[in-house]
Amino acid sequence: MKLSLLILSIILIFGCAEKTIDSSSDDSFKKSIESIESSFTEEEKDDFKRAIQAIAFLHTGDIFRFATNPEGMGQIIKHKLHRKTAKKIIKKGNLIIVERKAQIHYNFEKYQNELLNLKNKEAKANEDKEQLKAFQVLRSRFYYEERSNRELPIIEITLRNNTGHPVSRAYFQCALSTPGRSVPWVNGSFNIATRGIEPGEEVTWKIDFATYSKWAKAPKDRQDMVLTVTVPRIDGRDKKPIFNSKFSKRDKARLKTLTKLIDELKTILAKLEK
């Protein structure tokens, strides 16, 4: 009688044992998943598939690696699922999803803050660009001047400060070109510290450059060259910017990247919420 009860207990234990995934071969892997899903409701099937996808993403999150070695990555996934019950897989998958959501929300907020700061910087740069029009470049020209048996390149600029602020340093972006010619002879930037240009004051500066500077590469035999000068920044008495219109190529590229990243994270979050 006792022996019969023992045999019955063993049969019940093994008969009621939870099904597990068998990854010993592709065929057994497929059949074991089908066997597990056969007793599931549609909702449970969705939970099970979502959990497997989460585990797969955790171990093959590098899309490039998966694309270059799909078979190898597939084996890694199968190894992670081998002999696991649906209950354990769903539990593990849900944990991964929760952690992934938290990380995505963190990145989403971080990128949004960075994007907002960049947009504010861009808006401020555009505002300052308009304000800098009051720091007028009235005349500008480029020429060579002989000094001590050397021909030095000279940039001569006449400025008027209508900003309402005294200026201690001015920054210049210059291009020396010939009308009809697509490429400038010389492009360059420089800045000059002054004793102060008061509001309403007009000054003329002659800036000489070394014979080894880029400006010395400009042609000496052309009379059709035009010097275009813009002022991207001016500083005040405290040596801090009064107006600064700089918004670099790097800033623009980062702005574009962040916009794309945020859109991608929105899509991922929407899928995770389903």
Accessible surface in RSA format (square Angstrom, percent):
REM  Atomic radii and reference values for relative SASA: ProtOr
REM  Chains: A
REM  Algorithm: Lee & Richards
REM  Probe-radius: 1.40
REM  Slices: 20
REM RES _ NUM      All-atoms   Total-Side   Main-Chain    Non-polar    All polar
REM                ABS   REL    ABS   REL    ABS   REL    ABS   REL    ABS   REL
RES MET A   1   175.71  91.0 132.62  87.8  43.09 102.6 109.85  93.4  65.86  87.3
RES LYS A   2   178.79  87.2 171.41 105.2   7.38  17.6 115.52 104.0  63.27  67.4
RES LEU A   3   124.11  69.1 118.14  84.5   5.97  15.0 121.69  85.5   2.42   6.5
RES SER A   4    70.33  59.4  61.51  82.1   8.82  20.3  31.16  66.4  39.17  54.9
RES LEU A   5    94.91  52.9  93.84  67.1   1.07   2.7  94.22  66.2   0.69   1.9
RES LEU A   6   104.93  58.4 100.39  71.8   4.54  11.4 104.17  73.2   0.76   2.1
RES ILE A   7    88.60  50.4  88.31  65.8   0.29   0.7  88.60  63.8   0.00   0.0
RES LEU A   8    92.02  51.2  90.85  65.0   1.17   2.9  91.87  64.5   0.15   0.4
RES SER A   9    51.73  43.7  49.25  65.7   2.48   5.7  22.48  47.9  29.25  41.0
RES ILE A  10    81.71  46.5  81.51  60.7   0.20   0.5  81.71  58.8   0.00   0.0
RES ILE A  11   105.32  59.9  99.20  73.9   6.12  14.7 103.90  74.8   1.42   3.8
RES LEU A  12   101.17  56.3  98.67  70.6   2.50   6.3 100.20  70.4   0.97   2.6
RES ILE A  13   117.15  66.7 108.26  80.7   8.89  21.4 114.12  82.2   3.03   8.2
RES PHE A  14   153.79  76.9 137.35  85.1  16.44  42.8 137.58  83.4  16.21  46.4
RES GLY A  15    64.63  79.7   0.00   N/A  64.63  79.7  32.83  90.1  31.79  71.2
RES CYS A  16   102.42  77.5  73.21  81.7  29.21  68.7  34.34  87.0  68.08  73.4
RES ALA A  17    61.52  56.6  36.82  56.8  24.69  56.2  46.82  65.9  14.70  38.9
RES GLU A  18   104.33  59.9  81.66  61.8  22.68  54.0  45.06  87.2  59.28  48.4
RES LYS A  19   108.41  52.9  94.15  57.8  14.26  34.0  78.77  70.9  29.64  31.6
RES THR A  20    57.57  40.9  45.33  46.0  12.24  29.2  20.33  27.3  37.24  56.3
RES ILE A  21     0.35   0.2   0.00   0.0   0.35   0.9   0.00   0.0   0.35   1.0
RES ASP A  22    55.14  38.6  54.51  54.3   0.63   1.5  21.69  51.0  33.45  33.4
RES SER A  23    20.39  17.2   3.75   5.0  16.63  38.3   4.09   8.7  16.30  22.8
RES SER A  24    89.89  76.0  48.42  64.6  41.46  95.5  48.48 103.2  41.40  58.0
RES SER A  25    54.98  46.5  44.70  59.7  10.28  23.7  46.46  98.9   8.52  11.9
RES ASP A  26    95.98  67.2  87.07  86.7   8.91  21.1  35.06  82.5  60.92  60.8
RES ASP A  27    82.42  57.7  75.51  75.2   6.91  16.3  36.03  84.8  46.39  46.3
RES SER A  28    24.25  20.5  19.09  25.5   5.15  11.9  23.08  49.1   1.17   1.6
RES PHE A  29    33.56  16.8  33.56  20.8   0.00   0.0  33.56  20.3   0.00   0.0
RES LYS A  30   129.49  63.2 125.80  77.2   3.68   8.8  71.95  64.8  57.53  61.3
RES LYS A  31   123.97  60.5 119.88  73.6   4.09   9.7  73.64  66.3  50.33  53.6
RES SER A  32    14.72  12.4   7.49  10.0   7.22  16.6  14.03  29.9   0.69   1.0
RES ILE A  33    29.60  16.8  29.60  22.1   0.00   0.0  29.60  21.3   0.00   0.0
RES GLU A  34    92.11  52.9  84.70  64.1   7.41  17.6  40.09  77.5  52.02  42.5
RES SER A  35    44.41  37.5  36.27  48.4   8.14  18.7  29.32  62.4  15.09  21.1
RES ILE A  36     5.61   3.2   4.15   3.1   1.46   3.5   5.28   3.8   0.33   0.9
RES GLU A  37    26.23  15.1  26.23  19.8   0.00   0.0   3.57   6.9  22.66  18.5
RES SER A  38    85.75  72.5  45.22  60.4  40.53  93.4  45.86  97.7  39.89  55.9
RES SER A  39    85.18  72.0  50.21  67.0  34.97  80.6  47.39 100.9  37.79  52.9
RES PHE A  40    43.33  21.7  27.91  17.3  15.42  40.1  28.84  17.5  14.49  41.5
RES THR A  41    82.14  58.4  74.01  75.0   8.13  19.4  78.28 105.1   3.86   5.8
RES GLU A  42   124.93  71.7 121.15  91.7   3.78   9.0  66.15 128.0  58.78  48.0
RES GLU A  43   128.57  73.8 122.95  93.0   5.63  13.4  41.87  81.0  86.70  70.8
RES GLU A  44    74.59  42.8  74.25  56.2   0.35   0.8  24.09  46.6  50.50  41.2
RES LYS A  45    55.23  26.9  55.23  33.9   0.00   0.0  11.38  10.2  43.85  46.7
RES ASP A  46    75.43  52.8  71.45  71.1   3.98   9.4  12.63  29.7  62.80  62.6
RES ASP A  47    48.67  34.1  46.71  46.5   1.96   4.6   7.61  17.9  41.06  41.0
RES PHE A  48     0.00   0.0   0.00   0.0   0.00   0.0   0.00   0.0   0.00   0.0
RES LYS A  49   105.92  51.7 104.16  63.9   1.76   4.2  52.88  47.6  53.03  56.5
RES ARG A  50    76.59  32.2  74.40  37.9   2.19   5.2  24.16  33.0  52.43  31.8
RES ALA A  51     0.45   0.4   0.05   0.1   0.41   0.9   0.20   0.3   0.25   0.7
RES ILE A  52    29.84  17.0  29.83  22.2   0.01   0.0  29.83  21.5   0.01   0.0
RES GLN A  53   120.21  67.2 114.53  83.7   5.68  13.5  41.76  88.9  78.46  59.5
RES ALA A  54     9.72   8.9   3.85   5.9   5.87  13.4   9.35  13.2   0.37   1.0
RES ILE A  55     9.09   5.2   9.09   6.8   0.00   0.0   9.09   6.5   0.00   0.0
RES ALA A  56    19.31  17.8  19.16  29.6   0.15   0.3  19.31  27.2   0.00   0.0
RES PHE A  57    88.40  44.2  84.09  52.1   4.31  11.2  87.17  52.8   1.23   3.5
RES LEU A  58    92.65  51.6  67.73  48.5  24.92  62.6  70.80  49.7  21.85  58.8
RES HIS A  59    53.72  29.4  38.74  26.9  14.98  38.3  25.66  26.4  28.06  32.6
RES THR A  60    15.80  11.2   8.18   8.3   7.62  18.2   0.97   1.3  14.84  22.4
RES GLY A  61    34.26  42.2   0.00   N/A  34.26  42.2  15.44  42.4  18.82  42.1
RES ASP A  62    67.97  47.6  54.22  54.0  13.74  32.5  24.05  56.6  43.91  43.8
RES ILE A  63   137.58  78.3 133.49  99.5   4.09   9.9 134.30  96.7   3.28   8.9
RES PHE A  64   150.86  75.5 144.49  89.5   6.37  16.6 148.34  89.9   2.53   7.2
RES ARG A  65   112.79  47.4 111.31  56.7   1.48   3.5  39.64  54.2  73.15  44.3
RES PHE A  66    81.37  40.7  81.37  50.4   0.00   0.0  81.37  49.3   0.00   0.0
RES ALA A  67    72.71  66.9  42.20  65.1  30.51  69.4  50.73  71.4  21.98  58.2
RES THR A  68    87.81  62.5  52.72  53.4  35.09  83.6  49.79  66.9  38.02  57.5
RES ASN A  69    72.11  49.7  70.40  68.0   1.71   4.1  19.60  47.2  52.51  50.8
RES PRO A  70    73.82  53.8  69.30  63.2   4.52  16.4  69.54  57.4   4.29  26.6
RES GLU A  71   137.95  79.2 127.43  96.4  10.52  25.1  51.86 100.3  86.09  70.3
RES GLY A  72    21.91  27.0   0.00   N/A  21.91  27.0  19.39  53.2   2.51   5.6
RES MET A  73    10.58   5.5  10.58   7.0   0.00   0.0  10.44   8.9   0.14   0.2
RES GLY A  74    20.59  25.4   0.00   N/A  20.59  25.4  20.04  55.0   0.55   1.2
RES GLN A  75    93.62  52.4  90.33  66.0   3.29   7.8  38.16  81.2  55.46  42.1
RES ILE A  76    59.25  33.7  56.18  41.9   3.07   7.4  59.20  42.6   0.05   0.1
RES ILE A  77    26.34  15.0  26.09  19.4   0.25   0.6  26.34  19.0   0.00   0.0
RES LYS A  78    36.05  17.6  36.05  22.1   0.00   0.0  22.52  20.3  13.53  14.4
RES HIS A  79   132.24  72.3 121.03  84.1  11.21  28.7  75.40  77.7  56.84  66.1
RES LYS A  80    83.30  40.6  74.09  45.5   9.20  21.9  26.91  24.2  56.38  60.1
RES LEU A  81     0.84   0.5   0.84   0.6   0.00   0.0   0.84   0.6   0.00   0.0
RES HIS A  82    54.93  30.0  49.29  34.3   5.64  14.4  36.72  37.8  18.21  21.2
RES ARG A  83   183.62  77.1 167.54  85.4  16.08  38.3  50.57  69.1 133.06  80.6
RES LYS A  84    81.97  40.0  81.97  50.3   0.00   0.0  51.18  46.1  30.79  32.8
RES THR A  85    19.00  13.5  19.00  19.3   0.00   0.0  16.71  22.4   2.29   3.5
RES ALA A  86    12.21  11.2  11.61  17.9   0.59   1.3  11.61  16.4   0.59   1.6
RES LYS A  87   146.65  71.5 138.62  85.1   8.03  19.1  87.52  78.8  59.13  63.0
RES LYS A  88   129.93  63.4 124.77  76.6   5.16  12.3  70.41  63.4  59.52  63.4
RES ILE A  89     2.49   1.4   1.01   0.8   1.48   3.6   2.49   1.8   0.00   0.0
RES ILE A  90    38.23  21.8  38.23  28.5   0.00   0.0  38.23  27.5   0.00   0.0
RES LYS A  91   157.63  76.9 150.89  92.6   6.74  16.0  98.35  88.5  59.29  63.2
RES LYS A  92    93.65  45.7  90.24  55.4   3.41   8.1  50.44  45.4  43.21  46.0
RES GLY A  93     0.00   0.0   0.00   N/A   0.00   0.0   0.00   0.0   0.00   0.0
RES ASN A  94    73.36  50.6  72.21  69.8   1.15   2.8  22.59  54.4  50.76  49.1
RES LEU A  95    94.28  52.5  90.32  64.6   3.95   9.9  93.57  65.7   0.70   1.9
RES ILE A  96    10.43   5.9   9.68   7.2   0.75   1.8   9.92   7.1   0.52   1.4
RES ILE A  97    13.93   7.9  13.80  10.3   0.12   0.3  13.93  10.0   0.00   0.0
RES VAL A  98    95.15  62.6  93.27  84.4   1.88   4.5  93.78  81.5   1.37   3.7
RES GLU A  99   102.73  59.0  93.91  71.0   8.81  21.0  40.74  78.8  61.99  50.6
RES ARG A 100    58.06  24.4  52.30  26.7   5.76  13.7  24.55  33.6  33.50  20.3
RES LYS A 101    51.38  25.1  51.38  31.5   0.00   0.0  18.21  16.4  33.17  35.3
RES ALA A 102    62.26  57.2  48.57  74.9  13.69  31.1  56.34  79.3   5.92  15.7
RES GLN A 103    96.54  54.0  92.83  67.8   3.71   8.8  40.68  86.6  55.86  42.4
RES ILE A 104    11.26   6.4  11.26   8.4   0.00   0.0  11.26   8.1   0.00   0.0
RES HIS A 105    92.41  50.5  88.57  61.6   3.84   9.8  64.30  66.3  28.11  32.7
RES TYR A 106   136.66  63.8 129.59  73.7   7.07  18.4  95.28  71.6  41.39  51.0
RES ASN A 107    29.76  20.5  29.76  28.8   0.00   0.0   0.01   0.0  29.76  28.8
RES PHE A 108    35.72  17.9  35.72  22.1   0.00   0.0  35.72  21.7   0.00   0.0
RES GLU A 109   111.02  63.7 110.56  83.6   0.46   1.1  31.00  60.0  80.02  65.3
RES LYS A 110    95.12  46.4  89.37  54.8   5.75  13.7  52.21  47.0  42.91  45.7
RES TYR A 111    38.60  18.0  38.60  22.0   0.00   0.0   7.10   5.3  31.50  38.8
RES GLN A 112    78.06  43.6  73.51  53.7   4.55  10.8  15.01  31.9  63.05  47.8
RES ASN A 113    80.02  55.2  78.74  76.1   1.28   3.1  21.58  51.9  58.44  56.5
RES GLU A 114    57.72  33.1  54.42  41.2   3.30   7.9  29.97  58.0  27.76  22.7
RES LEU A 115    21.25  11.8  21.25  15.2   0.00   0.0  21.25  14.9   0.00   0.0
RES LEU A 116   103.61  57.7 101.69  72.7   1.92   4.8 103.33  72.6   0.27   0.7
RES ASN A 117    97.12  67.0  90.57  87.5   6.54  15.8  25.19  60.6  71.93  69.5
RES LEU A 118    18.50  10.3  17.82  12.7   0.68   1.7  18.50  13.0   0.00   0.0
RES LYS A 119   106.22  51.8 101.82  62.5   4.40  10.5  53.07  47.8  53.15  56.6
RES ASN A 120    83.93  57.9  78.44  75.8   5.49  13.2  25.15  60.5  58.78  56.8
RES LYS A 121    96.72  47.2  89.36  54.8   7.36  17.5  59.22  53.3  37.50  39.9
RES GLU A 122    55.38  31.8  55.36  41.9   0.02   0.0   7.52  14.5  47.86  39.1
RES ALA A 123    49.24  45.3  43.01  66.4   6.24  14.2  48.25  67.9   1.00   2.6
RES LYS A 124   106.21  51.8 104.41  64.1   1.80   4.3  87.70  78.9  18.51  19.7
RES ALA A 125     3.61   3.3   2.19   3.4   1.42   3.2   2.90   4.1   0.71   1.9
RES ASN A 126    86.93  60.0  83.38  80.6   3.56   8.6  25.86  62.2  61.08  59.0
RES GLU A 127   107.55  61.7 101.30  76.6   6.26  14.9  42.85  82.9  64.71  52.8
RES ASP A 128     5.76   4.0   5.76   5.7   0.00   0.0   0.00   0.0   5.76   5.7
RES LYS A 129   127.90  62.4 125.61  77.1   2.30   5.5  68.16  61.4  59.74  63.6
RES GLU A 130   102.51  58.9  92.75  70.2   9.77  23.3  44.74  86.5  57.77  47.2
RES GLN A 131    95.54  53.4  90.83  66.4   4.71  11.2  10.91  23.2  84.63  64.2
RES LEU A 132     9.48   5.3   5.50   3.9   3.98  10.0   5.71   4.0   3.77  10.1
RES LYS A 133   136.50  66.6 116.01  71.2  20.49  48.8  87.67  78.9  48.83  52.0
RES ALA A 134    32.99  30.3  24.76  38.2   8.23  18.7  31.87  44.9   1.12   3.0
RES PHE A 135     4.13   2.1   0.05   0.0   4.08  10.6   0.05   0.0   4.08  11.7
RES GLN A 136    65.32  36.5  61.45  44.9   3.87   9.2  12.72  27.1  52.60  39.9
RES VAL A 137    46.15  30.4  17.05  15.4  29.10  70.1  17.05  14.8  29.10  78.9
RES LEU A 138    57.54  32.0  28.46  20.4  29.08  73.1  31.67  22.2  25.88  69.6
RES ARG A 139   143.30  60.2 136.33  69.5   6.96  16.6  75.45 103.1  67.84  41.1
RES SER A 140    35.02  29.6  10.58  14.1  24.44  56.3   0.92   2.0  34.10  47.8
RES ARG A 141   129.52  54.4 126.96  64.7   2.56   6.1  54.67  74.7  74.85  45.4
RES PHE A 142    25.13  12.6   1.06   0.7  24.08  62.7   1.06   0.6  24.08  68.9
RES TYR A 143    42.89  20.0  37.29  21.2   5.60  14.6  40.71  30.6   2.18   2.7
RES TYR A 144    39.40  18.4  13.81   7.9  25.59  66.6  14.01  10.5  25.39  31.3
RES GLU A 145    48.60  27.9  44.04  33.3   4.56  10.9  26.38  51.0  22.21  18.1
RES GLU A 146   125.64  72.1  99.02  74.9  26.62  63.4  30.47  58.9  95.17  77.7
RES ARG A 147    87.03  36.5  81.11  41.3   5.92  14.1  43.77  59.8  43.26  26.2
RES SER A 148   100.00  84.5  64.27  85.8  35.73  82.3  40.68  86.6  59.32  83.1
RES ASN A 149   142.14  98.0 111.06 107.3  31.08  74.8  27.49  66.2 114.65 110.8
RES ARG A 150   126.12  53.0 121.15  61.8   4.97  11.8  49.79  68.0  76.33  46.3
RES GLU A 151    81.32  46.7  70.83  53.6  10.50  25.0  16.10  31.1  65.22  53.2
RES LEU A 152    13.70   7.6  13.70   9.8   0.00   0.0  13.70   9.6   0.00   0.0
RES PRO A 153     0.00   0.0   0.00   0.0   0.00   0.0   0.00   0.0   0.00   0.0
RES ILE A 154     0.23   0.1   0.23   0.2   0.00   0.0   0.23   0.2   0.00   0.0
RES ILE A 155     0.00   0.0   0.00   0.0   0.00   0.0   0.00   0.0   0.00   0.0
RES GLU A 156    35.54  20.4  34.33  26.0   1.21   2.9   3.21   6.2  32.33  26.4
RES ILE A 157     0.25   0.1   0.00   0.0   0.25   0.6   0.25   0.2   0.00   0.0
RES THR A 158     4.55   3.2   4.39   4.5   0.16   0.4   0.22   0.3   4.33   6.5
RES LEU A 159     0.00   0.0   0.00   0.0   0.00   0.0   0.00   0.0   0.00   0.0
RES ARG A 160    82.99  34.8  82.99  42.3   0.00   0.0  11.23  15.3  71.76  43.5
RES ASN A 161     0.00   0.0   0.00   0.0   0.00   0.0   0.00   0.0   0.00   0.0
RES ASN A 162    72.53  50.0  47.50  45.9  25.03  60.3  22.23  53.5  50.30  48.6
RES THR A 163    21.89  15.6   0.08   0.1  21.81  52.0   3.53   4.7  18.36  27.7
RES GLY A 164    53.65  66.2   0.00   N/A  53.65  66.2  28.90  79.3  24.76  55.4
RES HIS A 165    75.91  41.5  75.91  52.8   0.00   0.0  41.39  42.7  34.52  40.2
RES PRO A 166    30.84  22.5  30.33  27.6   0.51   1.9  30.33  25.0   0.51   3.2
RES VAL A 167     0.62   0.4   0.00   0.0   0.62   1.5   0.61   0.5   0.01   0.0
RES SER A 168    23.20  19.6  21.62  28.8   1.58   3.6  20.28  43.2   2.92   4.1
RES ARG A 169    80.74  33.9  80.74  41.2   0.00   0.0   8.08  11.0  72.66  44.0
RES ALA A 170     0.00   0.0   0.00   0.0   0.00   0.0   0.00   0.0   0.00   0.0
RES TYR A 171    45.11  21.1  45.11  25.7   0.00   0.0  33.11  24.9  12.00  14.8
RES PHE A 172     1.50   0.8   0.00   0.0   1.50   3.9   0.00   0.0   1.50   4.3
RES GLN A 173    78.77  44.0  76.61  56.0   2.16   5.1  34.47  73.4  44.30  33.6
RES CYS A 174     0.61   0.5   0.00   0.0   0.61   1.4   0.54   1.4   0.08   0.1
RES ALA A 175    25.66  23.6  25.36  39.1   0.29   0.7  25.36  35.7   0.29   0.8
RES LEU A 176     0.72   0.4   0.72   0.5   0.00   0.0   0.72   0.5   0.00   0.0
RES SER A 177    28.41  24.0  28.41  37.9   0.00   0.0   9.28  19.8  19.13  26.8
RES THR A 178    10.33   7.3   8.99   9.1   1.34   3.2   9.10  12.2   1.23   1.9
RES PRO A 179    99.92  72.8  70.53  64.3  29.39 106.8  83.05  68.6  16.88 104.9
RES GLY A 180    93.58 115.4   0.00   N/A  93.58 115.4  45.89 125.9  47.69 106.8
RES ARG A 181    97.66  41.0  78.78  40.2  18.88  45.0  31.32  42.8  66.34  40.2
RES SER A 182   113.12  95.6  71.72  95.7  41.41  95.4  58.09 123.7  55.03  77.1
RES VAL A 183    93.97  61.8  93.34  84.5   0.63   1.5  93.81  81.5   0.16   0.4
RES PRO A 184    43.95  32.0  34.23  31.2   9.72  35.3  34.23  28.3   9.72  60.4
RES TRP A 185    69.10  27.7  41.57  20.1  27.53  64.6  43.31  23.1  25.79  41.8
RES VAL A 186     9.28   6.1   4.31   3.9   4.96  12.0   9.28   8.1   0.00   0.0
RES ASN A 187    77.62  53.5  68.64  66.3   8.98  21.6  25.83  62.2  51.79  50.1
RES GLY A 188     5.42   6.7   0.00   N/A   5.42   6.7   5.42  14.9   0.00   0.0
RES SER A 189    79.84  67.5  51.28  68.4  28.56  65.8  14.91  31.8  64.93  91.0
RES PHE A 190    33.39  16.7  20.61  12.8  12.77  33.2  31.53  19.1   1.86   5.3
RES ASN A 191    66.64  46.0  46.32  44.8  20.32  48.9   0.01   0.0  66.63  64.4
RES ILE A 192    36.50  20.8  33.54  25.0   2.96   7.1  36.50  26.3   0.00   0.0
RES ALA A 193    61.44  56.5  37.95  58.6  23.49  53.4  38.26  53.9  23.18  61.4
RES THR A 194    33.58  23.9   8.07   8.2  25.51  60.8  17.80  23.9  15.77  23.8
RES ARG A 195   253.93 106.6 207.93 106.0  46.00 109.5  88.91 121.5 165.02 100.0
RES GLY A 196    27.49  33.9   0.00   N/A  27.49  33.9   9.41  25.8  18.08  40.5
RES ILE A 197     2.11   1.2   2.11   1.6   0.00   0.0   2.11   1.5   0.00   0.0
RES GLU A 198    76.86  44.1  76.86  58.2   0.00   0.0  46.15  89.3  30.72  25.1
RES PRO A 199    61.73  45.0  39.66  36.2  22.07  80.2  40.09  33.1  21.63 134.5
RES GLY A 200    54.20  66.8   0.00   N/A  54.20  66.8  28.30  77.7  25.90  58.0
RES GLU A 201    68.33  39.2  60.54  45.8   7.79  18.5  29.56  57.2  38.77  31.7
RES GLU A 202    80.04  46.0  54.60  41.3  25.44  60.6  21.88  42.3  58.16  47.5
RES VAL A 203    30.87  20.3  24.30  22.0   6.58  15.8  30.87  26.8   0.00   0.0
RES THR A 204    75.22  53.5  45.67  46.3  29.55  70.4  30.94  41.6  44.29  67.0
RES TRP A 205    41.92  16.8  39.52  19.1   2.40   5.6  24.22  12.9  17.70  28.7
RES LYS A 206   109.32  53.3  77.97  47.8  31.36  74.7  44.95  40.5  64.37  68.6
RES ILE A 207    28.11  16.0  25.50  19.0   2.61   6.3  28.11  20.2   0.00   0.0
RES ASP A 208    68.59  48.0  51.38  51.1  17.21  40.7   0.95   2.2  67.64  67.5
RES PHE A 209    33.23  16.6  27.94  17.3   5.29  13.8  33.23  20.1   0.00   0.0
RES ALA A 210    38.24  35.2  23.01  35.5  15.23  34.6  30.82  43.4   7.42  19.7
RES THR A 211    61.77  43.9  44.64  45.3  17.13  40.8  24.32  32.7  37.46  56.6
RES TYR A 212   193.70  90.4 164.04  93.3  29.66  77.2 129.70  97.5  63.99  78.9
RES SER A 213    24.68  20.9  16.30  21.8   8.38  19.3  23.64  50.3   1.04   1.5
RES LYS A 214   103.64  50.6  95.77  58.8   7.87  18.7  58.10  52.3  45.54  48.5
RES TRP A 215     7.11   2.9   7.11   3.4   0.00   0.0   1.87   1.0   5.24   8.5
RES ALA A 216    25.31  23.3  10.44  16.1  14.87  33.8  10.55  14.9  14.75  39.1
RES LYS A 217   167.82  81.9 135.14  82.9  32.68  77.8  88.83  80.0  78.99  84.1
RES ALA A 218     3.84   3.5   0.00   0.0   3.84   8.7   0.18   0.3   3.66   9.7
RES PRO A 219    27.23  19.8  15.60  14.2  11.64  42.3  26.78  22.1   0.46   2.8
RES LYS A 220   119.71  58.4  89.40  54.9  30.32  72.2  53.11  47.8  66.60  70.9
RES ASP A 221   124.50  87.2  93.58  93.1  30.91  73.1  45.77 107.7  78.73  78.5
RES ARG A 222    92.18  38.7  79.35  40.4  12.83  30.5  18.45  25.2  73.73  44.7
RES GLN A 223   171.23  95.8 133.06  97.2  38.17  90.9  66.45 141.4 104.78  79.5
RES ASP A 224    60.72  42.5  49.83  49.6  10.89  25.7  44.32 104.3  16.39  16.3
RES MET A 225    40.51  21.0  13.31   8.8  27.20  64.8  13.31  11.3  27.20  36.0
RES VAL A 226    74.92  49.3  71.94  65.1   2.98   7.2  74.92  65.1   0.00   0.0
RES LEU A 227    10.07   5.6   0.00   0.0  10.07  25.3   0.00   0.0  10.07  27.1
RES THR A 228    73.65  52.4  68.82  69.8   4.83  11.5  54.77  73.6  18.88  28.5
RES VAL A 229    16.18  10.6   0.00   0.0  16.18  39.0   0.00   0.0  16.18  43.9
RES THR A 230    76.75  54.6  72.80  73.8   3.95   9.4  67.58  90.8   9.17  13.9
RES VAL A 231    16.99  11.2   3.21   2.9  13.78  33.2   3.43   3.0  13.57  36.8
RES PRO A 232    42.44  30.9  39.31  35.8   3.13  11.4  42.44  35.0   0.00   0.0
RES ARG A 233    63.66  26.7  63.66  32.5   0.00   0.0   7.67  10.5  55.98  33.9
RES ILE A 234     0.00   0.0   0.00   0.0   0.00   0.0   0.00   0.0   0.00   0.0
RES ASP A 235     4.42   3.1   4.42   4.4   0.00   0.0   0.31   0.7   4.11   4.1
RES GLY A 236     6.25   7.7   0.00   N/A   6.25   7.7   6.25  17.2   0.00   0.0
RES ARG A 237   176.20  74.0 148.53  75.7  27.67  65.9  65.34  89.3 110.86  67.2
RES ASP A 238    96.32  67.5  69.77  69.4  26.55  62.8  46.69 109.9  49.63  49.5
RES LYS A 239   169.73  82.8 154.45  94.8  15.28  36.4  97.80  88.0  71.93  76.6
RES LYS A 240   137.10  66.9 135.43  83.1   1.66   4.0  78.50  70.7  58.60  62.4
RES PRO A 241    68.16  49.7  45.66  41.6  22.50  81.8  45.66  37.7  22.50 139.8
RES ILE A 242    33.90  19.3  15.37  11.5  18.53  44.6  20.49  14.8  13.41  36.4
RES PHE A 243    26.14  13.1  25.67  15.9   0.46   1.2  26.14  15.8   0.00   0.0
RES ASN A 244    47.30  32.6  41.97  40.6   5.33  12.8  10.69  25.7  36.61  35.4
RES SER A 245    25.10  21.2  10.89  14.5  14.21  32.7   1.03   2.2  24.07  33.7
RES LYS A 246   138.58  67.6 128.04  78.6  10.54  25.1  75.89  68.3  62.68  66.8
RES PHE A 247    25.70  12.9  10.42   6.5  15.28  39.8  10.48   6.4  15.22  43.6
RES SER A 248    34.05  28.8  25.93  34.6   8.12  18.7  28.24  60.1   5.82   8.1
RES LYS A 249   181.50  88.5 172.66 105.9   8.85  21.1 116.41 104.8  65.10  69.3
RES ARG A 250   203.54  85.5 194.20  99.0   9.34  22.2  71.42  97.6 132.12  80.1
RES ASP A 251    20.60  14.4  20.27  20.2   0.33   0.8   0.33   0.8  20.27  20.2
RES LYS A 252   118.32  57.7 112.50  69.0   5.82  13.9  59.08  53.2  59.24  63.1
RES ALA A 253    58.07  53.4  49.87  77.0   8.21  18.7  56.80  80.0   1.27   3.4
RES ARG A 254    83.96  35.3  80.62  41.1   3.34   8.0  35.77  48.9  48.19  29.2
RES LEU A 255    27.93  15.6  27.93  20.0   0.00   0.0  27.93  19.6   0.00   0.0
RES LYS A 256   164.10  80.1 156.01  95.7   8.09  19.3 104.64  94.2  59.46  63.3
RES THR A 257    61.44  43.7  57.21  58.0   4.24  10.1  35.26  47.4  26.19  39.6
RES LEU A 258     0.00   0.0   0.00   0.0   0.00   0.0   0.00   0.0   0.00   0.0
RES THR A 259    62.97  44.8  62.11  63.0   0.86   2.1  55.22  74.2   7.76  11.7
RES LYS A 260   135.52  66.1 131.35  80.6   4.17   9.9  77.88  70.1  57.64  61.4
RES LEU A 261    49.93  27.8  49.87  35.7   0.07   0.2  49.87  35.0   0.07   0.2
RES ILE A 262     8.79   5.0   8.79   6.5   0.00   0.0   8.79   6.3   0.00   0.0
RES ASP A 263    75.40  52.8  72.27  71.9   3.13   7.4  26.40  62.1  49.00  48.9
RES GLU A 264    78.88  45.3  75.11  56.8   3.77   9.0  36.91  71.4  41.97  34.3
RES LEU A 265    19.01  10.6  19.01  13.6   0.00   0.0  19.01  13.4   0.00   0.0
RES LYS A 266   109.41  53.4 101.93  62.5   7.48  17.8  55.41  49.9  54.00  57.5
RES THR A 267    72.84  51.8  67.23  68.2   5.61  13.4  46.68  62.7  26.15  39.5
RES ILE A 268    51.52  29.3  51.23  38.2   0.30   0.7  51.52  37.1   0.00   0.0
RES LEU A 269    19.74  11.0  19.70  14.1   0.05   0.1  19.74  13.9   0.00   0.0
RES ALA A 270    55.26  50.8  44.08  68.0  11.17  25.4  52.11  73.4   3.15   8.3
RES LYS A 271   135.29  66.0 125.35  76.9   9.94  23.7  72.10  64.9  63.18  67.3
RES LEU A 272    20.39  11.4  15.09  10.8   5.30  13.3  16.00  11.2   4.39  11.8
RES GLU A 273   106.89  61.4  78.29  59.2  28.60  68.1  39.04  75.5  67.85  55.4
RES LYS A 274   172.34  84.1 134.84  82.7  37.51  89.3 112.32 101.1  60.02  63.9
END  Absolute sums over single chains surface
CHAIN  1 A    18426.9      15722.5       2704.5      10328.0       8098.9
END  Absolute sums over all chains
TOTAL         18426.9      15722.5       2704.5      10328.0       8098.9
